[in-house]
Structure formats: C-alpha cells, structure tokens
Amino acid sequence: MPEKFSQVPEELWALVAPLLPPEPPKPYGGRPRVPDKMILAGVLYKLRTGCQWKALPRQFGSGSTCHRRFSEWVESGLFPEIMGAVLKFYERKCGIAWEWTSLDGVIVKAPKGGEHTGPNPTDRAKSGTKRHVLTDERGVPLSVTISGANVPDMKMALPTLDAAAEYVPGRRFRPLNLCLDKGYDYEVVDKGVKRRRIVAHTRRRGEAPMIGCVRGKPRRWVVERTNIWHNRFRGLLIRWERKASHYLAFCLLASALIALNVAAWA
C-alpha cells in the first residue's frame, strides 16, 4: 500500500483534531475506542482509492467502524467545519485570491442512484450527479454543491456562489470578477451576479471562439484544472454513496486537501 494513502497529513490533522466531537462516555466500560486519527486515515484512504468500506485495510480498524464514525461526523456537521478551518489557514498563509474566481460543473457517474442524482444527458440517461465548484484565482475550491446530472448549470450558479459565504473566514465573501462559460448565459444569472456586486465575464452562446484573439492571462481554465484535481480522488470520480450528504462530505474533504497543497507551493 502506498504510504501516502495510509497517513493523515499533519497539517490537516492539526486543523481537524480540535473540531472532532468528544468521545461519548462509557459508564459500563467496553472495548477501547478506535482512535479518531486512525478512522480519518481510513476515510482518506477510501477517498483516494474509491474502494468499498468493507475493503479497507485492517490497519484502519474494521470497515463498518470507519463507516459508522464517518456517518456520525457527517451528521455532526464536521466536514463544513473542516472546509472553513482549512480556508482560514489558507487565507492566513497566502491569502485567498479574490480578484478572479471561476465557476463550473462536472458530471460523474452515480451507479447506485440516491439523493441529488438524475439521468445523465451525456451518457444515455444513466444515473449521474453533478459537482458545482467555485474556485479562487489559484484554483482553490471555495464552495462545492451537488445536484442531479440533468440539472442545468445555470440553476446552481447562484446557490454555489452563495454557499461560499459559509466557509469564508471572518469576512464577507464577494469576489471582484467571476468567469463563467456558455452554460451560464442566462439573464437570471447575469442579474443575480450583478445584484451581488460582482462583475461577470460570461461566454455567450453563439459567440465565436476567441483562441488567439485575446492577450493576457487566461482566467477560467483554473476551474477546469480543479475539476481534474477532484477527479484524481477516485472516491469522487464515481459516486457510490446514495446519501448526498456523504458524497458532499468527501467533496469538501478533497477540497480541503487541495487547499492545503496549494498553500504549500503558493
């Protein structure tokens, strides 16, 4: 087993440990509780490899124990707190790049169906889900929402934009510029972004390609790169979780790891 798959990064553990719910009391004794750090290592292993819970190596405890603890953490709201703590660290380390942000959605397969899934219009109407990601100028995810694969991007644009306010540390979230592709070329999106006092840069339907016609640094491609970063976590590449909250928790955990990696080299 690759060593990087079996360990919790120390930077992540330092941020997560204070957020973990306290161990429940055992007035009648019982077996020692599996350490939280071991369980988190198992959750990260599943996120990185996409394996089934029951296929987790025994070094993380039993798969059922990891799954039960993970479910408890999801219900306690731990993963949004992790996202907020990591973004606070990222803000302190190198500053969130507010000037240019990008928003996009990507469809992944969801063979088991479940909440927030729908017929995939690009895969013969098979069950799928869609991740909607907002990133800063460096490609760090600022928010993630999920929907059915058949939900148009434009319907999730404003909810994804507003969701970032939940994680942004200690200040009002308002980027200066927002880059969008043709899937967001709708009046309701234009008005919603303008109402939030953000300048939208939206590609229009029917507009000719601008390859080689624009000078300066490309801006929207960073969110495409972030989608690739997310898909490198095999637990996100195909959604096996029927519960939307569980898949979203994995998305937030992967986003936290991306933010820590970017902070390390930014």
Accessible surface in RSA format (square Angstrom, percent):
REM  Atomic radii and reference values for relative SASA: ProtOr
REM  Chains: A
REM  Algorithm: Lee & Richards
REM  Probe-radius: 1.40
REM  Slices: 20
REM RES _ NUM      All-atoms   Total-Side   Main-Chain    Non-polar    All polar
REM                ABS   REL    ABS   REL    ABS   REL    ABS   REL    ABS   REL
RES MET A   1   111.52  57.8  31.26  20.7  80.26 191.1  39.23  33.4  72.30  95.8
RES PRO A   2    74.29  54.1  61.57  56.1  12.72  46.2  73.55  60.7   0.73   4.6
RES GLU A   3   120.37  69.1 110.43  83.5   9.94  23.7  44.15  85.4  76.21  62.2
RES LYS A   4   147.66  72.0 133.70  82.0  13.96  33.2  85.45  76.9  62.21  66.3
RES PHE A   5    48.93  24.5  48.69  30.2   0.24   0.6  48.69  29.5   0.24   0.7
RES SER A   6    22.24  18.8  13.14  17.5   9.10  21.0   1.50   3.2  20.74  29.1
RES GLN A   7    94.99  53.1  90.83  66.4   4.16   9.9  28.05  59.7  66.94  50.8
RES VAL A   8     9.33   6.1   0.99   0.9   8.34  20.1   0.99   0.9   8.34  22.6
RES PRO A   9    42.69  31.1  30.59  27.9  12.10  44.0  42.39  35.0   0.30   1.9
RES GLU A  10   112.23  64.4 106.05  80.2   6.19  14.7  64.68 125.1  47.56  38.8
RES GLU A  11   103.59  59.5  95.84  72.5   7.74  18.4  43.86  84.8  59.73  48.8
RES LEU A  12     0.00   0.0   0.00   0.0   0.00   0.0   0.00   0.0   0.00   0.0
RES TRP A  13    51.18  20.5  51.18  24.8   0.00   0.0  32.57  17.4  18.61  30.2
RES ALA A  14    67.64  62.2  47.46  73.2  20.18  45.9  54.86  77.3  12.77  33.8
RES LEU A  15    34.20  19.0  29.08  20.8   5.12  12.9  31.28  22.0   2.92   7.9
RES VAL A  16     0.25   0.2   0.25   0.2   0.00   0.0   0.25   0.2   0.00   0.0
RES ALA A  17    39.54  36.4  26.69  41.2  12.85  29.2  26.77  37.7  12.77  33.8
RES PRO A  18   106.65  77.7  65.46  59.7  41.19 149.7  78.93  65.2  27.72 172.3
RES LEU A  19    55.72  31.0  40.28  28.8  15.44  38.8  43.85  30.8  11.87  31.9
RES LEU A  20    25.71  14.3   9.39   6.7  16.32  41.0   9.39   6.6  16.32  43.9
RES PRO A  21    47.03  34.3  37.70  34.4   9.33  33.9  43.32  35.8   3.71  23.0
RES PRO A  22   123.19  89.8 102.42  93.4  20.77  75.5 113.41  93.6   9.77  60.8
RES GLU A  23   101.81  58.5  76.77  58.1  25.04  59.6  24.64  47.7  77.17  63.0
RES PRO A  24    73.89  53.9  66.21  60.4   7.67  27.9  71.37  58.9   2.51  15.6
RES PRO A  25   122.16  89.0  97.82  89.2  24.34  88.5 108.94  89.9  13.22  82.2
RES LYS A  26    94.04  45.9  66.43  40.8  27.61  65.7  59.84  53.9  34.20  36.4
RES PRO A  27   111.08  81.0  67.67  61.7  43.41 157.8  81.69  67.4  29.39 182.7
RES TYR A  28   210.90  98.5 175.92 100.1  34.98  91.0 136.11 102.3  74.79  92.2
RES GLY A  29    47.87  59.0   0.00   N/A  47.87  59.0  33.19  91.1  14.68  32.9
RES GLY A  30    69.41  85.6   0.00   N/A  69.41  85.6  35.97  98.7  33.43  74.9
RES ARG A  31   210.14  88.2 199.25 101.6  10.90  25.9  78.84 107.8 131.30  79.6
RES PRO A  32   127.33  92.8 101.71  92.7  25.62  93.1 112.14  92.6  15.19  94.4
RES ARG A  33    59.22  24.9  36.58  18.6  22.64  53.9  18.17  24.8  41.05  24.9
RES VAL A  34    38.94  25.6  34.86  31.6   4.08   9.8  37.59  32.7   1.35   3.7
RES PRO A  35    77.79  56.7  68.42  62.4   9.38  34.1  77.79  64.2   0.00   0.0
RES ASP A  36    32.78  23.0  26.47  26.3   6.31  14.9   5.97  14.0  26.81  26.7
RES LYS A  37    72.31  35.3  70.99  43.6   1.31   3.1  45.53  41.0  26.78  28.5
RES MET A  38    72.86  37.7  65.68  43.5   7.18  17.1  64.88  55.2   7.98  10.6
RES ILE A  39     0.00   0.0   0.00   0.0   0.00   0.0   0.00   0.0   0.00   0.0
RES LEU A  40     0.44   0.2   0.44   0.3   0.00   0.0   0.44   0.3   0.00   0.0
RES ALA A  41     8.09   7.4   7.92  12.2   0.17   0.4   7.92  11.2   0.17   0.5
RES GLY A  42     0.00   0.0   0.00   N/A   0.00   0.0   0.00   0.0   0.00   0.0
RES VAL A  43     0.00   0.0   0.00   0.0   0.00   0.0   0.00   0.0   0.00   0.0
RES LEU A  44     0.10   0.1   0.10   0.1   0.00   0.0   0.10   0.1   0.00   0.0
RES TYR A  45    31.22  14.6  31.22  17.8   0.00   0.0   1.17   0.9  30.06  37.1
RES LYS A  46    10.10   4.9  10.10   6.2   0.00   0.0   1.97   1.8   8.13   8.7
RES LEU A  47     0.54   0.3   0.00   0.0   0.54   1.4   0.54   0.4   0.00   0.0
RES ARG A  48    36.95  15.5  32.58  16.6   4.37  10.4   8.10  11.1  28.85  17.5
RES THR A  49    32.56  23.2  18.67  18.9  13.89  33.1  20.20  27.1  12.35  18.7
RES GLY A  50    17.39  21.4   0.00   N/A  17.39  21.4   3.73  10.2  13.66  30.6
RES CYS A  51    29.66  22.4  18.44  20.6  11.23  26.4  29.50  74.7   0.16   0.2
RES GLN A  52   110.93  62.0 105.91  77.4   5.02  11.9  43.40  92.4  67.53  51.2
RES TRP A  53    39.83  16.0  37.32  18.1   2.51   5.9  32.28  17.2   7.55  12.2
RES LYS A  54   175.82  85.8 142.91  87.7  32.91  78.4  90.50  81.5  85.32  90.9
RES ALA A  55    61.82  56.8  34.82  53.7  26.99  61.4  44.43  62.6  17.38  46.1
RES LEU A  56     9.83   5.5   0.00   0.0   9.83  24.7   0.00   0.0   9.83  26.4
RES PRO A  57    32.25  23.5  21.33  19.4  10.92  39.7  32.25  26.6   0.00   0.0
RES ARG A  58   183.70  77.1 167.14  85.2  16.56  39.4  80.71 110.3 102.98  62.4
RES GLN A  59    93.98  52.6  70.08  51.2  23.90  56.9  41.12  87.5  52.86  40.1
RES PHE A  60     2.75   1.4   2.75   1.7   0.00   0.0   2.75   1.7   0.00   0.0
RES GLY A  61    15.49  19.1   0.00   N/A  15.49  19.1  14.96  41.1   0.52   1.2
RES SER A  62    31.46  26.6  27.18  36.3   4.28   9.9  23.45  49.9   8.01  11.2
RES GLY A  63     9.35  11.5   0.00   N/A   9.35  11.5   0.52   1.4   8.83  19.8
RES SER A  64    75.67  63.9  61.40  81.9  14.27  32.9  49.89 106.2  25.79  36.1
RES THR A  65    21.33  15.2  20.85  21.1   0.49   1.2   6.05   8.1  15.29  23.1
RES CYS A  66     0.00   0.0   0.00   0.0   0.00   0.0   0.00   0.0   0.00   0.0
RES HIS A  67    68.25  37.3  68.25  47.4   0.00   0.0  38.30  39.5  29.95  34.9
RES ARG A  68   131.09  55.0 127.11  64.8   3.98   9.5  56.69  77.5  74.40  45.1
RES ARG A  69    13.07   5.5  12.15   6.2   0.91   2.2   1.08   1.5  11.98   7.3
RES PHE A  70     0.45   0.2   0.45   0.3   0.00   0.0   0.45   0.3   0.00   0.0
RES SER A  71    19.82  16.7  19.82  26.5   0.00   0.0  16.80  35.8   3.02   4.2
RES GLU A  72    81.89  47.0  76.74  58.1   5.15  12.3  37.28  72.1  44.61  36.4
RES TRP A  73     1.93   0.8   1.93   0.9   0.00   0.0   0.59   0.3   1.34   2.2
RES VAL A  74    23.38  15.4  10.60   9.6  12.78  30.8  11.94  10.4  11.44  31.0
RES GLU A  75   143.57  82.4 105.14  79.5  38.43  91.5  46.67  90.3  96.89  79.1
RES SER A  76    61.48  51.9  25.16  33.6  36.31  83.7  36.41  77.5  25.06  35.1
RES GLY A  77    27.34  33.7   0.00   N/A  27.34  33.7  24.92  68.4   2.42   5.4
RES LEU A  78     2.66   1.5   1.35   1.0   1.31   3.3   2.66   1.9   0.00   0.0
RES PHE A  79     2.28   1.1   1.79   1.1   0.49   1.3   1.79   1.1   0.49   1.4
RES PRO A  80    42.74  31.2  39.08  35.6   3.66  13.3  39.50  32.6   3.24  20.1
RES GLU A  81    86.72  49.8  75.99  57.5  10.73  25.5  35.70  69.1  51.02  41.7
RES ILE A  82     1.20   0.7   0.97   0.7   0.23   0.6   1.20   0.9   0.00   0.0
RES MET A  83     1.49   0.8   1.39   0.9   0.10   0.2   0.42   0.4   1.07   1.4
RES GLY A  84    16.68  20.6   0.00   N/A  16.68  20.6  14.69  40.3   1.99   4.5
RES ALA A  85    23.58  21.7  14.13  21.8   9.45  21.5  20.00  28.2   3.58   9.5
RES VAL A  86     0.31   0.2   0.31   0.3   0.00   0.0   0.31   0.3   0.00   0.0
RES LEU A  87     0.41   0.2   0.41   0.3   0.00   0.0   0.41   0.3   0.00   0.0
RES LYS A  88   119.25  58.2 118.79  72.9   0.46   1.1  61.49  55.3  57.76  61.5
RES PHE A  89    45.07  22.5  44.68  27.7   0.39   1.0  44.68  27.1   0.39   1.1
RES TYR A  90     0.32   0.2   0.32   0.2   0.00   0.0   0.32   0.2   0.00   0.0
RES GLU A  91    51.81  29.7  42.78  32.4   9.03  21.5  18.52  35.8  33.29  27.2
RES ARG A  92   154.94  65.1 122.72  62.6  32.22  76.7  77.66 106.1  77.27  46.8
RES LYS A  93   117.25  57.2  86.03  52.8  31.22  74.3  68.52  61.7  48.73  51.9
RES CYS A  94    39.68  30.0  12.06  13.4  27.62  64.9  23.74  60.2  15.93  17.2
RES GLY A  95    23.67  29.2   0.00   N/A  23.67  29.2  21.95  60.2   1.73   3.9
RES ILE A  96    10.06   5.7   0.16   0.1   9.90  23.9   0.16   0.1   9.90  26.9
RES ALA A  97    18.18  16.7   8.79  13.6   9.39  21.4  18.18  25.6   0.00   0.0
RES TRP A  98    30.98  12.4  27.56  13.3   3.42   8.0  27.15  14.5   3.82   6.2
RES GLU A  99    92.95  53.4  90.27  68.3   2.68   6.4  15.30  29.6  77.65  63.4
RES TRP A 100    46.00  18.5  45.70  22.1   0.29   0.7  43.54  23.2   2.45   4.0
RES THR A 101     0.40   0.3   0.00   0.0   0.40   1.0   0.40   0.5   0.00   0.0
RES SER A 102     1.49   1.3   1.49   2.0   0.00   0.0   0.00   0.0   1.49   2.1
RES LEU A 103     1.23   0.7   1.23   0.9   0.00   0.0   1.23   0.9   0.00   0.0
RES ASP A 104     9.11   6.4   9.11   9.1   0.00   0.0   0.00   0.0   9.11   9.1
RES GLY A 105    15.81  19.5   0.00   N/A  15.81  19.5   0.00   0.0  15.81  35.4
RES VAL A 106    30.32  19.9  27.34  24.7   2.98   7.2  30.32  26.3   0.00   0.0
RES ILE A 107    48.09  27.4  25.63  19.1  22.46  54.1  25.63  18.5  22.46  60.9
RES VAL A 108     8.24   5.4   2.55   2.3   5.69  13.7   8.24   7.2   0.00   0.0
RES LYS A 109   109.88  53.6 108.40  66.5   1.48   3.5  53.11  47.8  56.77  60.5
RES ALA A 110     0.21   0.2   0.19   0.3   0.02   0.0   0.19   0.3   0.02   0.1
RES PRO A 111    74.12  54.0  36.33  33.1  37.80 137.4  45.57  37.6  28.56 177.5
RES LYS A 112   114.30  55.8 101.61  62.3  12.69  30.2  57.73  52.0  56.57  60.3
RES GLY A 113    15.66  19.3   0.00   N/A  15.66  19.3  14.22  39.0   1.44   3.2
RES GLY A 114    30.11  37.1   0.00   N/A  30.11  37.1  11.37  31.2  18.74  42.0
RES GLU A 115   100.32  57.6  91.24  69.0   9.08  21.6  45.69  88.4  54.62  44.6
RES HIS A 116   103.84  56.8  88.44  61.5  15.41  39.4  52.04  53.6  51.80  60.3
RES THR A 117    33.20  23.6   9.22   9.3  23.98  57.1   0.00   0.0  33.20  50.2
RES GLY A 118    10.96  13.5   0.00   N/A  10.96  13.5  10.96  30.1   0.00   0.0
RES PRO A 119    68.27  49.8  64.80  59.1   3.47  12.6  66.35  54.8   1.92  12.0
RES ASN A 120     7.75   5.3   7.75   7.5   0.00   0.0   0.25   0.6   7.50   7.3
RES PRO A 121    98.01  71.4  56.28  51.3  41.73 151.7  67.99  56.1  30.02 186.6
RES THR A 122   110.14  78.3  71.28  72.3  38.86  92.6  69.29  93.1  40.85  61.8
RES ASP A 123    29.28  20.5  26.69  26.6   2.59   6.1  11.59  27.3  17.69  17.6
RES ARG A 124   194.16  81.5 157.01  80.0  37.15  88.5  88.69 121.2 105.47  63.9
RES ALA A 125    66.35  61.0  47.78  73.7  18.57  42.2  48.08  67.7  18.27  48.4
RES LYS A 126   103.58  50.5  96.42  59.2   7.16  17.1  68.29  61.5  35.29  37.6
RES SER A 127    40.25  34.0  26.40  35.2  13.84  31.9  27.52  58.6  12.72  17.8
RES GLY A 128     0.00   0.0   0.00   N/A   0.00   0.0   0.00   0.0   0.00   0.0
RES THR A 129     0.00   0.0   0.00   0.0   0.00   0.0   0.00   0.0   0.00   0.0
RES LYS A 130    18.68   9.1  18.68  11.5   0.00   0.0   2.77   2.5  15.91  16.9
RES ARG A 131     0.00   0.0   0.00   0.0   0.00   0.0   0.00   0.0   0.00   0.0
RES HIS A 132     1.44   0.8   1.44   1.0   0.00   0.0   0.60   0.6   0.84   1.0
RES VAL A 133     0.00   0.0   0.00   0.0   0.00   0.0   0.00   0.0   0.00   0.0
RES LEU A 134     0.00   0.0   0.00   0.0   0.00   0.0   0.00   0.0   0.00   0.0
RES THR A 135     0.00   0.0   0.00   0.0   0.00   0.0   0.00   0.0   0.00   0.0
RES ASP A 136     0.00   0.0   0.00   0.0   0.00   0.0   0.00   0.0   0.00   0.0
RES GLU A 137    41.62  23.9  36.27  27.4   5.35  12.7  12.09  23.4  29.52  24.1
RES ARG A 138    68.09  28.6  62.95  32.1   5.14  12.2  23.44  32.0  44.65  27.1
RES GLY A 139     0.00   0.0   0.00   N/A   0.00   0.0   0.00   0.0   0.00   0.0
RES VAL A 140     0.00   0.0   0.00   0.0   0.00   0.0   0.00   0.0   0.00   0.0
RES PRO A 141     0.11   0.1   0.00   0.0   0.11   0.4   0.00   0.0   0.11   0.7
RES LEU A 142     0.00   0.0   0.00   0.0   0.00   0.0   0.00   0.0   0.00   0.0
RES SER A 143     0.00   0.0   0.00   0.0   0.00   0.0   0.00   0.0   0.00   0.0
RES VAL A 144     2.43   1.6   0.00   0.0   2.43   5.9   0.00   0.0   2.43   6.6
RES THR A 145    21.72  15.4  20.30  20.6   1.42   3.4  21.72  29.2   0.00   0.0
RES ILE A 146    14.35   8.2   5.37   4.0   8.97  21.6   5.37   3.9   8.97  24.4
RES SER A 147     5.65   4.8   5.47   7.3   0.18   0.4   5.65  12.0   0.00   0.0
RES GLY A 148     5.55   6.8   0.00   N/A   5.55   6.8   2.85   7.8   2.69   6.0
RES ALA A 149     0.95   0.9   0.00   0.0   0.95   2.2   0.00   0.0   0.95   2.5
RES ASN A 150    82.54  56.9  60.06  58.0  22.48  54.1  16.69  40.2  65.85  63.6
RES VAL A 151    40.61  26.7  39.11  35.4   1.50   3.6  40.55  35.2   0.06   0.2
RES PRO A 152    60.38  44.0  50.65  46.2   9.73  35.4  60.38  49.8   0.00   0.0
RES ASP A 153    25.76  18.0  22.03  21.9   3.72   8.8   2.15   5.1  23.61  23.5
RES MET A 154    32.13  16.6  27.39  18.1   4.74  11.3  21.79  18.5  10.35  13.7
RES LYS A 155   132.35  64.6 112.66  69.1  19.69  46.9  64.73  58.3  67.61  72.0
RES MET A 156    31.69  16.4  31.13  20.6   0.56   1.3  13.54  11.5  18.15  24.0
RES ALA A 157     2.85   2.6   1.55   2.4   1.30   3.0   2.40   3.4   0.45   1.2
RES LEU A 158    27.01  15.0  26.96  19.3   0.05   0.1  26.96  18.9   0.05   0.1
RES PRO A 159    63.78  46.5  52.66  48.0  11.12  40.4  59.68  49.3   4.10  25.5
RES THR A 160     0.00   0.0   0.00   0.0   0.00   0.0   0.00   0.0   0.00   0.0
RES LEU A 161     2.81   1.6   2.23   1.6   0.58   1.5   2.23   1.6   0.58   1.6
RES ASP A 162    70.31  49.3  57.77  57.5  12.54  29.6  31.68  74.6  38.63  38.5
RES ALA A 163    23.96  22.0  14.42  22.3   9.54  21.7  23.82  33.5   0.15   0.4
RES ALA A 164     0.00   0.0   0.00   0.0   0.00   0.0   0.00   0.0   0.00   0.0
RES ALA A 165    64.44  59.3  44.93  69.3  19.51  44.4  45.92  64.7  18.52  49.1
RES GLU A 166   119.27  68.5  82.44  62.4  36.83  87.7  45.54  88.1  73.73  60.2
RES TYR A 167    11.90   5.6   9.43   5.4   2.47   6.4   1.54   1.2  10.36  12.8
RES VAL A 168    13.47   8.9   0.24   0.2  13.23  31.9   0.24   0.2  13.23  35.9
RES PRO A 169    25.51  18.6   8.95   8.2  16.56  60.2  18.23  15.1   7.28  45.2
RES GLY A 170    88.52 109.2   0.00   N/A  88.52 109.2  46.19 126.8  42.33  94.8
RES ARG A 171   128.05  53.8 102.15  52.1  25.91  61.7  40.86  55.8  87.19  52.8
RES ARG A 172   159.63  67.0 135.55  69.1  24.08  57.3  69.87  95.5  89.76  54.4
RES PHE A 173    22.07  11.0   6.69   4.1  15.38  40.0   6.69   4.1  15.38  44.0
RES ARG A 174    88.59  37.2  74.51  38.0  14.08  33.5   6.79   9.3  81.80  49.6
RES PRO A 175     0.21   0.2   0.00   0.0   0.21   0.8   0.00   0.0   0.21   1.3
RES LEU A 176   102.36  57.0  98.27  70.3   4.09  10.3 100.10  70.3   2.26   6.1
RES ASN A 177    21.12  14.6  21.12  20.4   0.00   0.0   0.00   0.0  21.12  20.4
RES LEU A 178     1.21   0.7   1.21   0.9   0.00   0.0   1.21   0.8   0.00   0.0
RES CYS A 179     6.78   5.1   6.78   7.6   0.00   0.0   2.04   5.2   4.74   5.1
RES LEU A 180     0.69   0.4   0.25   0.2   0.45   1.1   0.25   0.2   0.45   1.2
RES ASP A 181    33.91  23.8  33.91  33.8   0.00   0.0  14.50  34.1  19.40  19.4
RES LYS A 182    76.23  37.2  73.97  45.4   2.26   5.4  44.45  40.0  31.78  33.8
RES GLY A 183    33.98  41.9   0.00   N/A  33.98  41.9  27.28  74.9   6.70  15.0
RES TYR A 184     0.93   0.4   0.93   0.5   0.00   0.0   0.33   0.2   0.60   0.7
RES ASP A 185    19.43  13.6  18.77  18.7   0.66   1.6   0.05   0.1  19.38  19.3
RES TYR A 186    84.16  39.3  79.84  45.4   4.33  11.3  48.27  36.3  35.90  44.3
RES GLU A 187   115.30  66.2 103.80  78.5  11.51  27.4  43.66  84.4  71.65  58.5
RES VAL A 188    83.38  54.9  75.93  68.7   7.44  17.9  79.93  69.5   3.45   9.4
RES VAL A 189     0.95   0.6   0.95   0.9   0.00   0.0   0.95   0.8   0.00   0.0
RES ASP A 190    41.82  29.3  37.47  37.3   4.34  10.3  22.36  52.6  19.45  19.4
RES LYS A 191   119.35  58.2 114.99  70.6   4.36  10.4  71.12  64.0  48.23  51.4
RES GLY A 192     0.09   0.1   0.00   N/A   0.09   0.1   0.00   0.0   0.09   0.2
RES VAL A 193     1.16   0.8   1.16   1.0   0.00   0.0   1.16   1.0   0.00   0.0
RES LYS A 194   163.06  79.5 154.71  94.9   8.35  19.9  98.60  88.7  64.46  68.7
RES ARG A 195   164.54  69.1 134.86  68.7  29.68  70.7  76.70 104.8  87.84  53.2
RES ARG A 196    59.71  25.1  56.13  28.6   3.58   8.5  31.38  42.9  28.33  17.2
RES ARG A 197   150.10  63.0 126.79  64.6  23.31  55.5  67.98  92.9  82.12  49.8
RES ILE A 198     9.91   5.6   3.11   2.3   6.79  16.4   3.76   2.7   6.15  16.7
RES VAL A 199    87.09  57.3  82.94  75.1   4.15  10.0  87.09  75.7   0.00   0.0
RES ALA A 200    35.06  32.2  10.37  16.0  24.68  56.2  10.37  14.6  24.68  65.4
RES HIS A 201    75.86  41.5  62.96  43.8  12.91  33.0  48.75  50.2  27.12  31.6
RES THR A 202    18.17  12.9   0.01   0.0  18.15  43.3   1.16   1.6  17.01  25.7
RES ARG A 203    59.33  24.9  58.40  29.8   0.93   2.2  40.12  54.8  19.22  11.6
RES ARG A 204    95.76  40.2  95.76  48.8   0.00   0.0  47.31  64.7  48.45  29.4
RES ARG A 205   139.76  58.7 116.24  59.3  23.51  56.0  57.15  78.1  82.61  50.1
RES GLY A 206    81.77 100.8   0.00   N/A  81.77 100.8  43.37 119.0  38.40  86.0
RES GLU A 207    61.66  35.4  48.09  36.4  13.57  32.3  33.18  64.2  28.48  23.3
RES ALA A 208    71.20  65.5  60.14  92.8  11.06  25.2  65.17  91.8   6.03  16.0
RES PRO A 209   104.27  76.0  88.52  80.7  15.75  57.3  90.50  74.7  13.77  85.6
RES MET A 210    84.81  43.9  75.10  49.7   9.72  23.1  65.29  55.5  19.53  25.9
RES ILE A 211   162.74  92.6 137.61 102.5  25.13  60.6 144.20 103.8  18.54  50.3
RES GLY A 212    82.41 101.6   0.00   N/A  82.41 101.6  38.60 105.9  43.82  98.1
RES CYS A 213    99.16  75.0  60.98  68.0  38.18  89.7  26.18  66.3  72.98  78.7
RES VAL A 214    93.68  61.6  66.83  60.5  26.84  64.7  69.98  60.8  23.70  64.3
RES ARG A 215   236.27  99.2 209.26 106.7  27.02  64.3  84.67 115.7 151.60  91.9
RES GLY A 216    67.50  83.2   0.00   N/A  67.50  83.2  39.27 107.8  28.23  63.2
RES LYS A 217   121.51  59.3  97.91  60.1  23.60  56.2  65.90  59.3  55.61  59.2
RES PRO A 218    90.40  65.9  78.01  71.1  12.39  45.0  90.17  74.4   0.22   1.4
RES ARG A 219    72.25  30.3  62.50  31.9   9.75  23.2  18.54  25.3  53.71  32.5
RES ARG A 220    57.21  24.0  54.29  27.7   2.93   7.0  20.49  28.0  36.72  22.3
RES TRP A 221   107.82  43.3 101.86  49.3   5.96  14.0 101.45  54.1   6.37  10.3
RES VAL A 222     6.67   4.4   6.67   6.0   0.00   0.0   6.67   5.8   0.00   0.0
RES VAL A 223     0.00   0.0   0.00   0.0   0.00   0.0   0.00   0.0   0.00   0.0
RES GLU A 224    68.32  39.2  67.10  50.8   1.22   2.9  31.74  61.4  36.58  29.9
RES ARG A 225    62.88  26.4  60.62  30.9   2.25   5.4  30.67  41.9  32.21  19.5
RES THR A 226     0.00   0.0   0.00   0.0   0.00   0.0   0.00   0.0   0.00   0.0
RES ASN A 227     8.41   5.8   8.41   8.1   0.00   0.0   6.25  15.0   2.16   2.1
RES ILE A 228    98.31  55.9  97.07  72.3   1.24   3.0  98.10  70.6   0.21   0.6
RES TRP A 229    46.24  18.6  44.55  21.6   1.69   4.0  29.13  15.5  17.11  27.8
RES HIS A 230     0.00   0.0   0.00   0.0   0.00   0.0   0.00   0.0   0.00   0.0
RES ASN A 231    39.05  26.9  33.12  32.0   5.93  14.3  11.39  27.4  27.66  26.7
RES ARG A 232   174.40  73.2 148.92  75.9  25.49  60.7  59.38  81.2 115.02  69.7
RES PHE A 233    25.09  12.6  24.82  15.4   0.27   0.7  25.09  15.2   0.00   0.0
RES ARG A 234   145.16  61.0 140.18  71.5   4.99  11.9  34.36  47.0 110.80  67.2
RES GLY A 235     7.57   9.3   0.00   N/A   7.57   9.3   5.90  16.2   1.68   3.8
RES LEU A 236     0.00   0.0   0.00   0.0   0.00   0.0   0.00   0.0   0.00   0.0
RES LEU A 237    69.83  38.9  66.33  47.5   3.49   8.8  66.33  46.6   3.49   9.4
RES ILE A 238    53.96  30.7  53.96  40.2   0.00   0.0  53.96  38.9   0.00   0.0
RES ARG A 239     1.23   0.5   0.13   0.1   1.10   2.6   0.13   0.2   1.10   0.7
RES TRP A 240   102.19  41.0  95.62  46.3   6.57  15.4  86.07  45.9  16.12  26.2
RES GLU A 241    18.27  10.5  12.04   9.1   6.23  14.8  13.16  25.5   5.11   4.2
RES ARG A 242   142.07  59.6 135.12  68.9   6.95  16.5  51.64  70.6  90.43  54.8
RES LYS A 243   109.19  53.3 108.18  66.4   1.02   2.4  65.50  59.0  43.69  46.5
RES ALA A 244     8.28   7.6   8.03  12.4   0.25   0.6   8.24  11.6   0.03   0.1
RES SER A 245    55.16  46.6  46.42  62.0   8.74  20.1  39.83  84.8  15.33  21.5
RES HIS A 246    13.25   7.2  13.25   9.2   0.00   0.0   3.56   3.7   9.69  11.3
RES TYR A 247     0.00   0.0   0.00   0.0   0.00   0.0   0.00   0.0   0.00   0.0
RES LEU A 248    50.12  27.9  50.12  35.9   0.00   0.0  50.12  35.2   0.00   0.0
RES ALA A 249     3.97   3.6   2.24   3.5   1.73   3.9   3.54   5.0   0.43   1.1
RES PHE A 250     2.56   1.3   2.18   1.4   0.38   1.0   2.56   1.6   0.00   0.0
RES CYS A 251     0.00   0.0   0.00   0.0   0.00   0.0   0.00   0.0   0.00   0.0
RES LEU A 252     3.04   1.7   2.52   1.8   0.52   1.3   2.83   2.0   0.21   0.6
RES LEU A 253     0.41   0.2   0.00   0.0   0.41   1.0   0.41   0.3   0.00   0.0
RES ALA A 254     0.00   0.0   0.00   0.0   0.00   0.0   0.00   0.0   0.00   0.0
RES SER A 255     0.12   0.1   0.00   0.0   0.12   0.3   0.00   0.0   0.12   0.2
RES ALA A 256     0.04   0.0   0.00   0.0   0.04   0.1   0.04   0.1   0.00   0.0
RES LEU A 257    10.01   5.6   9.67   6.9   0.34   0.9   9.69   6.8   0.32   0.8
RES ILE A 258     7.51   4.3   7.02   5.2   0.49   1.2   7.51   5.4   0.00   0.0
RES ALA A 259     1.29   1.2   1.09   1.7   0.20   0.5   1.27   1.8   0.02   0.1
RES LEU A 260    17.06   9.5  11.11   7.9   5.95  15.0  11.46   8.0   5.60  15.1
RES ASN A 261    89.62  61.8  87.23  84.3   2.39   5.8  18.82  45.3  70.80  68.4
RES VAL A 262     1.68   1.1   1.68   1.5   0.00   0.0   1.68   1.5   0.00   0.0
RES ALA A 263     2.40   2.2   0.46   0.7   1.94   4.4   0.46   0.7   1.94   5.1
RES ALA A 264    82.38  75.7  47.59  73.4  34.80  79.2  50.92  71.7  31.47  83.4
RES TRP A 265   153.50  61.6 123.34  59.7  30.16  70.8 116.65  62.2  36.84  59.8
RES ALA A 266    62.39  57.4   2.04   3.1  60.36 137.3  32.61  45.9  29.78  78.9
END  Absolute sums over single chains surface
CHAIN  1 A    13556.2      10684.3       2871.9       7835.3       5721.0
END  Absolute sums over all chains
TOTAL         13556.2      10684.3       2871.9       7835.3       5721.0
